[in-house]
């Protein structure tokens, strides 16, 4: 089975990146063989819809599980549509997160873990953001 972990650097000793759509790297692991591939996240470079694009990358790579620190609403929906489960973990290195996954200790989520950002019509002219 292929699992993907968001990472700050391109190796198993990396800290898990807290972002899904805008993480620096994806570490994709074949959990049976423990072989991995690190790919730079091209979705992080787009101005909008990074999470949706990142989810498409996961679907194209035939990933079945994603482990990340946070996932937004639209990214989560895209991942669910592709049949990809999402697990949330914090303050851990990739290698340790893989072991927790293999032991069934990663918390799965069916809800987004971050709020979206929007600008109210009243605030548009002043450039203020509302969370």
Wavefront OBJ file of the C-alpha trace (Angstrom):
o trace
v 0.000 0.000 0.000
v 1.219 3.508 -0.765
v 1.091 6.134 1.946
v 2.184 9.742 1.668
v 3.578 11.912 4.401
v 4.041 15.654 4.058
v 7.624 16.608 4.799
v 9.852 19.639 5.245
v 12.855 17.938 3.611
v 13.181 15.035 1.175
v 14.097 12.158 3.524
v 12.731 9.904 6.254
v 14.461 11.914 8.986
v 12.461 15.022 8.032
v 9.940 16.609 10.323
v 6.377 16.122 9.176
v 5.188 19.303 7.447
v 2.101 20.721 9.131
v 0.571 21.672 5.756
v -0.868 19.395 3.110
v -1.389 21.518 -0.002
v 1.602 23.747 0.613
v 4.052 21.269 2.136
v 7.568 21.302 0.702
v 7.823 17.585 -0.104
v 5.713 14.469 -0.356
v 7.354 11.293 0.920
v 5.523 8.411 -0.745
v 6.186 5.038 0.823
v 5.361 1.523 -0.230
v 4.522 0.251 3.249
v 5.170 -3.415 2.416
v 8.649 -2.910 0.936
v 9.538 0.256 2.901
v 10.799 1.853 -0.308
v 10.184 5.555 -0.639
v 10.119 8.331 -3.184
v 10.476 12.006 -2.264
v 8.884 14.485 -4.636
v 8.896 18.259 -4.475
v 5.341 19.556 -4.077
v 4.612 21.562 -7.229
v 1.177 22.439 -5.832
v 2.852 24.674 -3.238
v 3.848 27.057 -6.025
v 0.328 27.867 -7.290
v -1.561 30.929 -6.102
v -4.795 29.089 -5.247
v -6.286 25.589 -4.980
v -2.982 24.079 -3.815
v -4.801 21.462 -1.727
v -6.924 20.299 -4.640
v -3.885 20.051 -6.910
v -1.953 18.189 -4.206
v -4.862 15.748 -3.869
v -4.701 15.136 -7.620
v -0.991 14.363 -7.311
v -1.850 11.802 -4.605
v -4.512 10.212 -6.807
v -2.108 10.062 -9.764
v 0.492 8.343 -7.546
v -2.177 5.853 -6.361
v -1.720 6.786 -2.702
v -4.244 5.237 -0.269
v -3.404 7.203 2.899
v -2.033 10.689 3.588
v -0.462 11.692 6.893
v -0.079 15.416 7.485
v -0.366 18.038 10.187
v -3.422 19.806 8.766
v -5.781 19.573 5.824
v -8.215 22.150 4.474
v -11.834 21.614 3.505
v -11.455 21.472 -0.268
v -8.300 19.355 -0.127
v -10.004 16.905 2.223
v -13.016 16.639 -0.073
v -10.755 16.012 -3.084
v -8.842 13.341 -1.183
v -12.070 11.655 -0.040
v -13.417 11.709 -3.596
v -10.229 9.924 -4.709
v -10.709 7.307 -1.969
v -7.718 8.505 0.051
v -7.900 8.456 3.852
v -6.275 11.248 5.859
v -4.441 10.927 9.148
v -3.354 13.822 11.348
v -0.123 13.882 13.325
v 1.990 16.656 14.851
v 5.582 17.175 16.040
v 7.003 13.951 14.666
v 9.567 12.879 12.116
v 8.446 10.998 9.019
v 10.115 7.723 10.011
v 8.314 7.679 13.385
v 4.988 8.581 11.785
v 5.352 5.584 9.463
v 5.841 3.294 12.452
v 2.792 4.770 14.194
v 0.794 4.187 10.995
v 1.924 0.551 10.827
v 0.775 0.094 14.460
v -2.606 1.725 13.713
v -1.920 4.698 15.991
v -2.485 7.591 13.558
v -5.695 9.541 14.160
v -7.860 9.561 11.029
v -9.954 12.602 10.219
v -13.150 13.131 8.245
v -13.198 16.880 8.895
v -10.828 19.644 7.891
v -8.380 20.810 10.517
v -7.874 24.380 9.287
v -10.234 27.244 8.534
v -10.472 28.772 5.109
v -9.826 32.450 4.625
v -12.289 34.895 3.138
v -12.679 38.610 2.762
v -15.988 40.101 3.779
v -17.443 42.574 1.277
v -17.220 45.332 3.893
v -13.486 44.745 4.354
v -12.508 44.265 0.684
v -11.548 47.871 0.108
v -9.369 47.981 3.233
v -7.471 44.754 2.555
v -8.346 43.144 5.918
v -8.611 39.369 6.205
v -11.076 37.548 8.374
v -10.284 34.065 9.625
l 1 2 3 4 5 6 7 8 9 10 11 12 13 14 15 16 17 18 19 20 21 22 23 24 25 26 27 28 29 30 31 32 33 34 35 36 37 38 39 40 41 42 43 44 45 46 47 48 49 50 51 52 53 54 55 56 57 58 59 60 61 62 63 64 65 66 67 68 69 70 71 72 73 74 75 76 77 78 79 80 81 82 83 84 85 86 87 88 89 90 91 92 93 94 95 96 97 98 99 100 101 102 103 104 105 106 107 108 109 110 111 112 113 114 115 116 117 118 119 120 121 122 123 124 125 126 127 128 129 130 131
